[in-house]
Amino acid sequence: MTRTRARKSTAPENATRKPDPTAATLLSGLGAVLGAVHCERREQDAKFAEQNHPDGTADADSIERAIRARETCEQAARLGTLTWADILQEEVAEALAEDDPAALRAELVQVAAVAVAWIEAIDRRTVRRVEAALTHLRAHPDPRIAAFGERMTAKWGTR
């Protein structure tokens, strides 16, 4: 089997910009996550051009790995120790076990959805930390620091 070699793009390396990871971006939720994914895809296209590789799925060990990943995920859920990493690994293992293109596509959509959900969870944690810090600043006894907290709250739209 001949592998397709990706062409190096002639687009300038700064042709696309990553989204600004400020609290305002974090607060916009799913749109911000999908926007970041869109920007990353454009950067990949600019760097590698269109890529068309074989799927490389459904090898001899992939079904067994998918079963183990599902069992690990289920056990972690029962024990109350389930992590995003467990969930994503299970979805990736299931995708890698597929040989049918339609089923593979469906599994990859699930992989993408879990990755997006994980990013949203990270952003929610970050927003809560930012909001807690701003609350602390606004309540500070030094009026200059409290005023700074008010300005940052107004800028980022949290309260």
N, C-alpha and C positions, 0 to 999 in steps of 0.2 A: 504494500500500500504506500502510495506516495503522499507525503505530507505537504500541505500547502504552506508555503512560507509567506509570512505577512510582509507586505511592502512597508517600508519606512515612509511615513507621511512627510510631506514637505511643508506642512503647516507650522507656523512658529509655535514654540513650546508654550508661550503664554496666550495662545489663541482663545482658550477657555479659562474661565475663572471659577475657583471654588467658592461656594457660598460663604458668607461671613458668619462665623459661629458665635455671634453675640446672643445675648438673652432674647433679643427681639426675634432673631431667626429661630431660636429654640422654641419660642412661644407659639410659632405658627403651625406646629404639629405636622400632620401627614404631608401637607404641601411642601414644607421645608425638607422633609426627608426625601420625598420623591424628586424635588428640585435638586437636592444634592446627588441623588442617584443619576438624574439626567445629566448633570454637569460631569460626573465621573465617566459616564458612557461617552460623552463628547470628547473628553480627554483621551479615553482609550482609542476612539476612532482616529483622533488626530495623531496619536502616537503610533498605532499599529495598523491603521486603515481597516478595511473590512476583513474579518477573519472567518474562515470556513474550515473548521477542523472536524475530524470524525468525533462522534459522541464519546466513544471509549467507555461505554457503560455495559452492564450485564456480563462482566467477566465471571470466571468460575467462583470467585470468593465473594462477589458483591451481594448475592442473596443472603449468604450466611452473615455477612457484616450488617446487613439491614435488619435481620432478625435479632442479632445481638444488640444493635442500637435501640430497637423498639423495646426489648426486654429491659435494657438499662434505663431507658426513659420511664417506662412503666414502674419499675422498682423505685426510682428516685421520686416519682409522683406519690407512690404509696408511703414512702418514708418521709415525705415532706421536704425533700432536698433537691427537688427539680430545679434546674437552672436553664437559662436561655441556651447555654452551650449544649446541654443535653438535647433540647428540643431541636436545635438547628442541626446537630450531628445526626439525629434520627432522620430528619427530612432529607438531608444530603445523602445519607446511606440508602434511603428508599429510592431517591432519584437515580443513584448510581447502579441500582439493581434492575432498572427498567431497560427493556430492549425495544419496546413499542414506542415510536416517536410521539404519538398522542399522549400516552401515559407518562412518558418522560417529560413532555412539556407541562402537563398538569402537576407533576411532582416539582418541577423547577419553579413553577408559579408559587407552590407552597413554600419552597425554600426562600424565594424572594419575599413572600409575605411574612415569614418568620423573621427574616433579617430586618425588614422594615419595622415590625413590631418591637424587636429588640432595640433598634435605634430609637424608636419612640419612647421606650422605657428609660433608656439612658438620658434622653432629653428631658423627660419628666423629672428624673432625679436631679438633673442639673438645674432645671428651673426652680425646683423646690429649694435647692441650696442657694441659688441667687436670691430668691424671694426672702429666705431666712436672713441672708447677709444684709439685704436692703432694709428689712425690718429692724435688724440690730443697729444699722447705721442711723436710721431715722430716729431711733430712741436714744441715741448717744447723748450724754450730757454736754458735750462740746457742741455749741450751735453750728460751728463751721462744718463739722462732720455730719451732724443731723441734716444740714442744708444740702450737703453733698448727696446724702441718702435720698432726700426728696428729689433732687435733680435727676439722679439715676433712675428713680422710680418713674418719674414723668417720662424720661427718655425711653425706657423699656416697657412701659405700660403695665407694670405689675403692681399689685396691691392686695 
